[in-house]
Amino acid sequence: KIAVHLHLYYLDMWENIKNSYLVNLDSDYFLYVTMNEDNEEIKKDILSFHPNSKIVKIENLGFDIGPFIYFLHDINLDEYEYLLKI
């Protein structure tokens, strides 16, 4: 199993990340998205694109590393063979 963490600081990058990177993942994966602001339109699009997703609003502390550490503490690492950080 694969867990994918995406820290979406720049919300306008969602379409690019989705269409350039995430569409290329062939196997099933769990998508975990951290954002520092709420945006219902993007949340709906994320869940429409990949229903097996968790979207979390967190403070933007530690650039990309802070949200990644938050993600690591929020999931059960024993459930995944691989982690992908985007």
All heavy atoms as an XYZ file, in Angstrom:
737
protein
N       0.836     -1.182      0.000
C       0.000      0.000      0.000
C       0.878      1.241      0.000
O       1.963      1.246      0.555
C      -0.911      0.022      1.214
C      -2.017     -1.011      1.167
C      -2.884     -0.958      2.404
C      -3.774      0.254      2.379
N      -4.706      0.306      3.514
N       0.346      2.289     -0.586
C       1.081      3.538     -0.722
C       0.293      4.662     -0.065
O      -0.918      4.784     -0.271
C       1.300      3.888     -2.209
C       2.099      2.791     -2.906
C       2.012      5.227     -2.346
C       2.155      2.956     -4.412
N       0.979      5.495      0.710
C       0.397      6.712      1.260
C       1.096      7.886      0.581
O       2.324      7.932      0.502
C       0.582      6.778      2.767
N       0.301      8.809      0.082
C       0.831      9.985     -0.599
C       0.489     11.214      0.227
O      -0.681     11.431      0.568
C       0.229     10.128     -2.015
C       0.730     11.401     -2.683
C       0.545      8.904     -2.864
N       1.511     12.005      0.552
C       1.274     13.271      1.249
C       1.525     14.425      0.298
O       2.574     14.511     -0.332
C       2.178     13.431      2.472
C       2.034     14.792      3.089
N       3.030     15.731      3.032
C       0.993     15.375      3.735
C       2.614     16.826      3.642
N       1.381     16.638      4.062
N       0.543     15.306      0.217
C       0.656     16.516     -0.585
C       0.376     17.704      0.315
O      -0.715     17.816      0.886
C      -0.358     16.497     -1.733
C      -0.609     17.824     -2.448
C       0.664     18.336     -3.124
C      -1.737     17.687     -3.445
N       1.370     18.580      0.477
C       1.114     19.828      1.184
C       0.796     20.867      0.122
O       1.658     21.266     -0.662
C       2.304     20.266      2.032
C       2.039     21.557      2.751
N       0.953     21.730      3.578
C       2.692     22.736      2.749
C       0.955     22.959      4.062
N       1.999     23.595      3.567
N      -0.447     21.286      0.082
C      -0.930     22.196     -0.948
C      -0.942     23.617     -0.392
O      -1.976     24.159     -0.016
C      -2.327     21.756     -1.392
C      -2.881     22.362     -2.663
C      -1.976     22.072     -3.853
C      -4.279     21.836     -2.929
N       0.232     24.220     -0.341
C       0.354     25.595      0.150
C      -0.229     26.566     -0.872
O      -1.001     27.447     -0.537
C       1.816     25.928      0.444
C       2.009     27.354      0.908
C       1.707     27.712      2.216
C       2.473     28.334      0.044
C       1.863     29.011      2.654
C       2.631     29.639      0.462
C       2.327     29.971      1.767
O       2.478     31.260      2.196
N       0.169     26.408     -2.125
C      -0.368     27.235     -3.201
C      -1.556     26.493     -3.810
O      -1.388     25.543     -4.565
C       0.697     27.504     -4.270
C       1.873     28.284     -3.753
C       3.102     27.680     -3.548
C       1.742     29.644     -3.454
C       4.182     28.399     -3.063
C       2.811     30.366     -2.970
C       4.029     29.741     -2.771
O       5.097     30.453     -2.291
N      -2.751     26.920     -3.463
C      -3.949     26.207     -3.879
C      -4.103     26.149     -5.392
O      -4.651     25.184     -5.923
C      -5.188     26.848     -3.248
C      -5.222     26.860     -1.719
C      -6.494     27.532     -1.228
C      -5.078     25.471     -1.140
N      -3.602     27.148     -6.080
C      -3.722     27.162     -7.539
C      -2.840     26.108     -8.209
O      -2.953     25.875     -9.411
C      -3.409     28.552     -8.099
C      -2.009     29.036     -7.776
O      -1.427     28.585     -6.773
O      -1.499     29.885     -8.529
N      -1.996     25.431     -7.446
C      -1.132     24.372     -7.993
C      -1.849     23.017     -8.045
O      -1.321     22.058     -8.598
C       0.144     24.241     -7.167
C       1.076     25.431     -7.286
S       1.735     25.604     -8.950
C       2.689     24.116     -9.099
N      -3.047     22.909     -7.459
C      -3.745     21.629     -7.396
C      -3.917     21.006     -8.776
O      -3.602     19.838     -8.975
C      -5.090     21.768     -6.690
C      -5.983     20.599     -6.940
C      -7.172     20.604     -7.582
C      -5.727     19.226     -6.606
N      -7.688     19.335     -7.664
C      -6.809     18.460     -7.069
C      -4.687     18.565     -5.962
C      -6.891     17.088     -6.906
C      -4.765     17.189     -5.796
C      -5.850     16.469     -6.261
N      -4.426     21.755     -9.747
C      -4.665     21.202    -11.081
C      -3.379     20.681    -11.706
O      -3.361     19.609    -12.313
C      -5.318     22.246    -11.997
C      -6.751     22.546    -11.658
C      -7.669     21.354    -11.873
O      -7.469     20.588    -12.836
O      -8.597     21.187    -11.066
N      -2.306     21.426    -11.569
C      -1.019     21.015    -12.121
C      -0.516     19.735    -11.452
O      -0.067     18.801    -12.131
C       0.001     22.141    -11.975
C       1.312     21.841    -12.639
O       1.494     20.821    -13.284
N       2.255     22.748    -12.499
N      -0.582     19.683    -10.146
C      -0.121     18.491     -9.416
C      -0.980     17.287     -9.769
O      -0.471     16.188    -10.016
C      -0.123     18.762     -7.897
C       0.959     19.794     -7.568
C       0.085     17.477     -7.112
C       0.872     20.357     -6.175
N      -2.289     17.496     -9.817
C      -3.207     16.406    -10.164
C      -2.912     15.869    -11.560
O      -2.785     14.659    -11.752
C      -4.652     16.904    -10.073
C      -5.689     15.904    -10.535
C      -7.098     16.403    -10.368
C      -7.415     17.488    -11.364
N      -8.858     17.861    -11.359
N      -2.815     16.757    -12.526
C      -2.689     16.349    -13.923
C      -1.267     15.976    -14.345
O      -1.095     15.280    -15.345
C      -3.217     17.451    -14.838
C      -4.696     17.669    -14.655
O      -5.453     16.729    -14.466
N      -5.122     18.916    -14.677
N      -0.264     16.422    -13.604
C       1.118     16.112    -13.967
C       1.721     14.969    -13.155
O       2.650     14.315    -13.614
C       1.997     17.350    -13.798
O       1.592     18.371    -14.671
N       1.220     14.758    -11.939
C       1.840     13.764    -11.058
C       0.874     12.662    -10.623
O       1.131     11.488    -10.824
C       2.447     14.449     -9.822
C       3.484     15.470    -10.184
C       3.200     16.831    -10.149
C       4.752     15.087    -10.595
C       4.154     17.771    -10.496
C       5.710     16.017    -10.948
C       5.396     17.359    -10.896
O       6.334     18.283    -11.251
N      -0.220     13.063     -9.990
C      -1.102     12.061     -9.384
C      -1.753     11.142    -10.412
O      -1.965      9.962    -10.123
C      -2.161     12.748     -8.521
C      -1.619     13.504     -7.307
C      -2.742     14.238     -6.595
C      -0.887     12.567     -6.362
N      -2.068     11.642    -11.592
C      -2.688     10.779    -12.609
C      -1.742      9.676    -13.064
O      -2.183      8.672    -13.629
C      -3.189     11.576    -13.834
C      -4.290     12.529    -13.445
C      -2.070     12.282    -14.543
N      -0.453      9.820    -12.809
C       0.537      8.833    -13.232
C       0.726      7.691    -12.243
O       1.453      6.739    -12.545
C       1.885      9.505    -13.489
C       1.823     10.449    -14.665
O       1.272     10.118    -15.702
N       2.364     11.637    -14.496
N       0.091      7.767    -11.082
C       0.197      6.681    -10.101
C      -0.740      5.559    -10.518
O      -1.956      5.745    -10.592
C      -0.151      7.186     -8.703
C       0.812      8.215     -8.118
C       0.285      8.730     -6.790
C       2.189      7.614     -7.951
N      -0.170      4.414    -10.817
C      -0.942      3.288    -11.345
C      -1.671      2.482    -10.275
O      -2.703      1.896    -10.536
C      -0.030      2.344    -12.129
C       0.479      2.966    -13.410
O      -0.148      3.929    -13.882
O       1.493      2.485    -13.923
N      -1.108      2.416     -9.093
C      -1.702      1.555     -8.072
C      -2.597      2.354     -7.130
O      -2.613      3.580     -7.140
C      -0.591      0.855     -7.289
O       0.237      1.814     -6.678
N      -3.342      1.594     -6.314
C      -4.177      2.239     -5.306
C      -3.291      2.948     -4.292
O      -2.223      2.452     -3.933
C      -5.026      1.201     -4.582
C      -6.139      0.656     -5.452
O      -6.570      1.377     -6.383
O      -6.569     -0.480     -5.208
N      -3.751      4.074     -3.835
C      -3.007      4.818     -2.829
C      -3.967      5.623     -1.974
O      -5.092      5.902     -2.366
C      -1.956      5.730     -3.472
C      -2.522      6.791     -4.404
C      -2.813      8.060     -3.942
C      -2.743      6.513     -5.749
C      -3.326      9.030     -4.793
C      -3.247      7.475     -6.602
C      -3.537      8.734     -6.111
O      -4.046      9.692     -6.953
N      -3.487      5.965     -0.792
C      -4.217      6.835      0.115
C      -3.630      8.223     -0.054
O      -2.423      8.419      0.076
C      -4.062      6.343      1.552
C      -4.575      7.305      2.579
C      -5.928      7.594      2.670
C      -3.706      7.913      3.460
C      -6.399      8.483      3.623
C      -4.167      8.798      4.412
C      -5.514      9.078      4.496
N      -4.463      9.205     -0.369
C      -4.008     10.582     -0.571
C      -4.340     11.401      0.664
O      -5.491     11.463      1.100
C      -4.679     11.192     -1.801
C      -4.323     12.648     -2.123
C      -2.824     12.797     -2.398
C      -5.136     13.137     -3.312
N      -3.315     12.016      1.227
C      -3.445     12.844      2.422
C      -2.991     14.236      2.036
O      -1.832     14.446      1.679
C      -2.556     12.266      3.526
C      -2.766     12.852      4.891
C      -3.474     12.141      5.865
C      -2.248     14.094      5.247
C      -3.656     12.652      7.136
C      -2.431     14.613      6.514
C      -3.137     13.890      7.451
O      -3.318     14.398      8.713
N      -3.916     15.191      2.065
C      -3.619     16.554      1.637
C      -3.678     17.490      2.834
O      -4.678     17.513      3.557
C      -4.618     17.037      0.561
C      -4.295     18.452      0.119
C      -4.620     16.085     -0.631
N      -2.604     18.244      3.055
C      -2.613     19.296      4.059
C      -2.687     20.634      3.339
O      -2.059     20.840      2.303
C      -1.366     19.241      4.959
O      -0.179     19.181      4.163
C      -1.406     18.048      5.889
N      -3.513     21.514      3.905
C      -3.695     22.861      3.356
C      -3.686     23.839      4.524
O      -4.072     23.477      5.633
C      -5.034     22.959      2.615
C      -5.179     21.971      1.489
S      -6.863     21.775      0.803
C      -7.517     23.409      0.741
N      -3.266     25.067      4.266
C      -3.262     26.037      5.352
C      -4.469     26.974      5.299
O      -4.584     27.872      6.118
C      -1.958     26.825      5.393
C      -1.745     27.663      4.164
O      -2.162     27.290      3.077
N      -1.094     28.797      4.309
N      -5.368     26.764      4.337
C      -6.612     27.523      4.293
C      -7.713     26.659      3.699
O      -7.443     25.745      2.930
C      -6.457     28.817      3.502
C      -6.078     28.631      2.052
C      -5.864     29.956      1.327
O      -4.761     30.503      1.460
O      -6.805     30.410      0.655
N      -8.937     26.948      4.096
C     -10.080     26.196      3.577
C     -10.446     26.681      2.183
O     -10.431     27.881      1.912
C     -11.303     26.361      4.480
C     -11.234     25.470      5.702
O     -10.705     24.345      5.583
O     -11.706     25.896      6.768
N     -10.761     25.735      1.317
C     -11.258     26.060     -0.015
C     -12.171     24.912     -0.433
O     -11.694     23.840     -0.805
C     -10.108     26.241     -1.003
C     -10.574     26.688     -2.356
O     -11.411     26.040     -2.979
N     -10.022     27.798     -2.821
N     -13.470     25.136     -0.332
C     -14.446     24.075     -0.592
C     -14.375     23.565     -2.029
O     -14.551     22.377     -2.277
C     -15.855     24.547     -0.257
C     -16.101     24.718      1.232
C     -15.828     23.454      2.028
O     -16.245     22.364      1.573
O     -15.194     23.551      3.087
N     -14.126     24.436     -2.969
C     -14.049     24.026     -4.376
C     -12.903     23.042     -4.604
O     -13.078     22.010     -5.260
C     -13.869     25.256     -5.266
C     -13.852     24.943     -6.743
C     -13.699     26.192     -7.593
O     -14.221     27.249     -7.204
O     -13.052     26.094     -8.639
N     -11.754     23.347     -4.039
C     -10.604     22.445     -4.196
C     -10.837     21.151     -3.428
O     -10.522     20.062     -3.919
C      -9.300     23.140     -3.780
C      -8.970     24.222     -4.816
C      -8.152     22.137     -3.649
C      -7.735     25.017     -4.544
N     -11.407     21.231     -2.237
C     -11.715     20.018     -1.470
C     -12.635     19.096     -2.268
O     -12.404     17.889     -2.338
C     -12.368     20.365     -0.136
C     -11.431     20.898      0.899
C     -12.213     21.168      2.171
C     -11.350     21.707      3.264
N     -12.116     21.969      4.493
N     -13.675     19.660     -2.858
C     -14.595     18.854     -3.658
C     -13.885     18.229     -4.851
O     -14.138     17.068     -5.194
C     -15.767     19.710     -4.137
C     -16.755     20.028     -3.065
C     -17.888     20.879     -3.603
C     -18.812     21.323     -2.497
N     -19.855     22.225     -2.987
N     -13.002     18.986     -5.487
C     -12.281     18.452     -6.639
C     -11.323     17.340     -6.229
O     -11.196     16.335     -6.931
C     -11.527     19.566     -7.366
C     -11.034     19.113     -8.724
O     -11.866     18.642     -9.528
O      -9.815     19.209     -8.975
N     -10.657     17.498     -5.097
C      -9.751     16.452     -4.600
C     -10.540     15.166     -4.354
O     -10.146     14.087     -4.794
C      -9.030     16.913     -3.318
C      -8.014     18.011     -3.645
C      -8.339     15.730     -2.628
C      -7.448     18.714     -2.419
N     -11.670     15.289     -3.666
C     -12.471     14.104     -3.346
C     -13.142     13.510     -4.582
O     -13.355     12.301     -4.649
C     -13.502     14.438     -2.275
C     -12.896     14.754     -0.907
C     -13.970     15.276      0.043
C     -12.183     13.550     -0.319
N     -13.435     14.328     -5.550
C     -13.982     13.825     -6.810
C     -12.908     13.065     -7.592
O     -13.179     12.012     -8.168
C     -14.513     14.988     -7.645
O     -14.902     14.547     -8.919
N     -11.703     13.595     -7.587
C     -10.591     12.957     -8.281
C     -10.162     11.674     -7.584
O      -9.901     10.657     -8.228
C      -9.405     13.934     -8.356
C      -8.130     13.315     -8.828
C      -7.960     12.974    -10.159
C      -7.096     13.060     -7.942
C      -6.782     12.394    -10.600
C      -5.916     12.483     -8.376
C      -5.763     12.153     -9.706
N     -10.079     11.734     -6.256
C      -9.592     10.587     -5.487
C     -10.393     10.473     -4.177
O     -10.019     11.075     -3.162
C      -8.098     10.755     -5.186
C      -7.455      9.517     -4.688
N      -7.141      8.459     -5.500
C      -7.084      9.145     -3.449
C      -6.588      7.503     -4.783
N      -6.555      7.897     -3.536
N     -11.490      9.718     -4.210
C     -12.358      9.621     -3.018
C     -11.651      9.106     -1.770
O     -12.051      9.435     -0.662
C     -13.455      8.656     -3.464
C     -13.467      8.753     -4.946
C     -12.041      8.998     -5.352
N     -10.600      8.309     -1.931
C      -9.853      7.789     -0.786
C      -8.806      8.822     -0.358
O      -7.611      8.591     -0.450
C      -9.190      6.450     -1.140
C      -8.516      5.819      0.051
O      -8.836      6.116      1.196
N      -7.556      4.960     -0.215
N      -9.287      9.975      0.086
C      -8.402     11.070      0.477
C      -8.803     11.607      1.840
O      -9.967     11.554      2.223
C      -8.475     12.225     -0.530
O      -8.098     11.820     -1.816
N      -7.826     12.139      2.528
C      -8.078     12.876      3.758
C      -7.499     14.267      3.561
O      -6.348     14.413      3.150
C      -7.433     12.188      4.969
C      -7.709     12.904      6.274
C      -7.184     12.127      7.461
C      -7.512     12.866      8.762
N      -7.015     12.113      9.933
N      -8.308     15.265      3.855
C      -7.887     16.654      3.687
C      -7.893     17.311      5.058
O      -8.896     17.278      5.768
C      -8.829     17.401      2.728
C      -8.901     16.664      1.391
C      -8.371     18.840      2.545
C     -10.024     17.109      0.491
N      -6.754     17.903      5.422
C      -6.600     18.483      6.745
C      -6.102     19.913      6.622
O      -5.142     20.176      5.892
C      -5.582     17.655      7.584
C      -5.397     18.261      8.952
C      -6.017     16.213      7.682
N      -6.766     20.819      7.343
C      -6.297     22.196      7.411
C      -5.399     22.320      8.636
O      -5.810     21.979      9.750
C      -7.462     23.166      7.521
C      -7.017     24.599      7.599
C      -8.184     25.547      7.794
C      -7.648     26.933      8.004
N      -8.181     27.558      9.185
N      -4.163     22.762      8.410
C      -3.214     22.933      9.511
C      -2.515     24.275      9.361
O      -2.527     24.888      8.293
C      -2.169     21.792      9.555
C      -1.309     21.784      8.298
C      -2.820     20.448      9.770
C      -0.129     20.847      8.375
N      -1.891     24.703     10.434
C      -1.078     25.911     10.365
C       0.125     25.638      9.479
O       0.662     24.527      9.469
C      -0.596     26.315     11.753
C      -1.656     26.903     12.640
C      -1.058     27.417     13.923
O      -0.301     28.409     13.870
O      -1.334     26.812     14.967
N       0.563     26.658      8.769
C       1.717     26.493      7.897
C       2.988     26.765      8.693
O       3.557     27.853      8.648
C       1.619     27.426      6.691
C       2.676     27.098      5.662
O       2.900     25.939      5.363
N       3.337     28.093      5.142
N       3.400     25.770      9.444
C       4.629     25.860     10.232
C       5.629     24.851      9.706
O       5.295     23.694      9.496
C       4.339     25.569     11.711
C       3.379     26.524     12.407
C       3.048     26.020     13.806
C       3.970     27.915     12.476
N       6.837     25.296      9.467
C       7.884     24.378      9.047
C       7.919     24.106      7.557
O       8.394     23.058      7.137
N       7.419     25.046      6.759
C       7.395     24.891      5.304
C       6.729     23.564      4.949
O       5.657     23.282      5.424
C       8.811     25.033      4.727
C       9.425     26.370      5.011
C      10.262     26.549      6.084
C       9.120     27.448      4.196
C      10.809     27.787      6.350
C       9.662     28.699      4.457
C      10.513     28.866      5.544
N       7.345     22.716      4.120
C       6.759     21.418      3.771
C       7.047     20.351      4.820
O       6.340     19.356      4.900
C       7.295     20.930      2.423
C       6.560     21.544      1.252
O       5.603     22.303      1.480
O       6.945     21.265      0.115
N       8.088     20.558      5.615
C       8.492     19.535      6.585
C       7.495     19.445      7.746
O       7.142     18.353      8.175
C       9.916     19.812      7.117
C      10.930     19.802      5.969
C      10.300     18.816      8.199
C      10.988     18.496      5.202
N       7.022     20.581      8.246
C       6.052     20.575      9.346
C       4.798     19.796      9.003
O       4.385     18.909      9.765
N       4.149     20.088      7.862
C       2.970     19.304      7.487
C       3.280     17.824      7.254
O       2.455     16.962      7.551
C       2.503     19.976      6.196
C       3.002     21.375      6.309
C       4.317     21.262      7.016
N       4.470     17.514      6.742
C       4.853     16.116      6.526
C       4.977     15.381      7.862
O       4.509     14.247      8.004
C       6.151     16.033      5.729
C       6.562     14.633      5.385
C       5.768     13.838      4.580
C       7.755     14.122      5.848
C       6.150     12.540      4.255
C       8.153     12.835      5.513
C       7.346     12.048      4.717
N       5.567     16.027      8.846
C       5.681     15.415     10.175
C       4.290     15.234     10.787
O       3.995     14.201     11.395
C       6.605     16.246     11.086
C       8.048     16.147     10.558
C       6.523     15.796     12.540
C       9.032     17.072     11.210
N       3.407     16.208     10.607
C       2.024     16.085     11.070
C       1.372     14.848     10.441
O       0.728     14.056     11.125
C       1.239     17.354     10.716
C      -0.182     17.336     11.197
C      -0.524     17.871     12.434
C      -1.194     16.778     10.415
C      -1.838     17.848     12.887
C      -2.503     16.756     10.855
C      -2.816     17.288     12.089
O      -4.114     17.255     12.529
N       1.536     14.695      9.135
C       1.006     13.543      8.396
C       1.557     12.239      8.959
O       0.809     11.287      9.188
C       1.372     13.715      6.918
C       1.475     12.458      6.120
C       0.342     11.792      5.698
C       2.708     11.947      5.747
C       0.438     10.639      4.931
C       2.817     10.810      4.977
C       1.672     10.145      4.578
N       2.860     12.188      9.211
C       3.477     10.964      9.727
C       2.911     10.569     11.084
O       2.794      9.384     11.394
C       4.995     11.126      9.822
C       5.742     11.238      8.501
C       7.218     11.532      8.754
C       5.568      9.997      7.646
N       2.565     11.560     11.896
C       1.994     11.278     13.216
C       0.507     10.958     13.147
O      -0.036     10.366     14.074
C       2.214     12.465     14.160
C       3.619     12.606     14.618
N       4.180     11.820     15.589
C       4.600     13.445     14.213
C       5.437     12.165     15.782
N       5.717     13.151     14.949
N      -0.156     11.334     12.065
C      -1.605     11.167     11.968
C      -2.026      9.845     11.321
O      -3.171      9.441     11.459
C      -2.211     12.337     11.187
C      -3.702     12.460     11.381
O      -4.176     12.231     12.522
O      -4.400     12.783     10.409
N      -1.116      9.184     10.609
C      -1.461      7.910      9.982
C      -0.773      6.763     10.722
O       0.159      6.980     11.488
C      -1.070      7.872      8.481
C       0.451      7.913      8.291
C      -1.736      8.991      7.721
C       0.897      7.568      6.887
N      -1.236      5.569     10.455
C      -0.591      4.381     10.996
C       0.432      3.903      9.964
O       0.055      3.309      8.944
C      -1.630      3.296     11.280
C      -1.026      2.052     11.867
O       0.199      1.937     12.007
N      -1.861      1.096     12.214
N       1.690      4.162     10.215
C       2.748      3.826      9.258
C       2.833      2.336      8.982
O       3.297      1.932      7.909
C       4.103      4.350      9.751
C       4.237      5.869      9.783
C       5.542      6.264     10.463
C       4.166      6.443      8.383
N       2.379      1.510      9.913
C       2.424      0.056      9.713
C       1.493     -0.405      8.594
O       1.623     -1.515      8.096
C       2.068     -0.677     11.004
C       3.121     -0.490     12.084
O       4.308     -0.281     11.729
O       2.767     -0.539     13.272
N       0.550      0.436      8.193
C      -0.406      0.065      7.145
C       0.142      0.271      5.736
O      -0.494     -0.145      4.770
C      -1.690      0.888      7.296
C      -2.476      0.560      8.536
C      -3.747      1.382      8.627
O      -4.109      2.055      7.639
O      -4.379      1.347      9.696
N       1.299      0.898      5.615
C       1.813      1.277      4.291
C       3.221      0.724      4.065
O       4.033      0.676      4.969
C       1.822      2.791      4.131
C       0.445      3.369      4.289
C       0.034      3.914      5.518
C      -0.478      3.326      3.256
C      -1.247      4.406      5.682
C      -1.763      3.818      3.415
C      -2.122      4.352      4.632
O      -3.401      4.833      4.785
N       3.456      0.322      2.822
C       4.783     -0.126      2.442
C       5.640      1.040      1.948
O       6.854      1.023      2.100
C       4.688     -1.180      1.334
C       4.041     -2.476      1.775
C       3.972     -3.451      0.629
O       4.976     -3.640     -0.061
O       2.866     -4.003      0.415
N       4.981      2.018      1.332
C       5.692      3.149      0.746
C       5.009      4.449      1.092
O       3.790      4.516      1.229
C       5.728      3.030     -0.781
C       6.389      1.781     -1.275
C       5.633      0.679     -1.668
C       7.777      1.675     -1.321
C       6.235     -0.476     -2.100
C       8.385      0.519     -1.759
C       7.609     -0.567     -2.158
O       8.208     -1.710     -2.577
N       5.823      5.515      1.224
C       5.328      6.867      1.410
C       5.848      7.716      0.258
O       7.015      7.610     -0.122
C       5.830      7.461      2.730
C       5.448      6.761      4.011
C       6.113      7.449      5.197
C       3.949      6.732      4.193
N       4.989      8.554     -0.280
C       5.374      9.472     -1.337
C       5.063     10.872     -0.874
O       3.930     11.177     -0.493
C       4.608      9.150     -2.617
C       4.811     10.090     -3.804
C       6.270     10.124     -4.247
C       3.901      9.686     -4.950
N       6.064     11.752     -0.892
C       5.898     13.144     -0.480
C       5.906     14.022     -1.731
O       6.848     14.003     -2.493
C       7.052     13.547      0.452
C       7.153     15.024      0.737
C       6.045     15.464      1.644
C       6.148     16.934      1.966
N       5.209     17.737      1.178
N       4.811     14.764     -1.920
C       4.729     15.678     -3.066
C       4.607     17.098     -2.522
O       3.811     17.362     -1.673
C       3.526     15.352     -3.963
C       3.686     13.954     -4.541
C       3.404     16.393     -5.072
C       2.528     13.517     -5.409
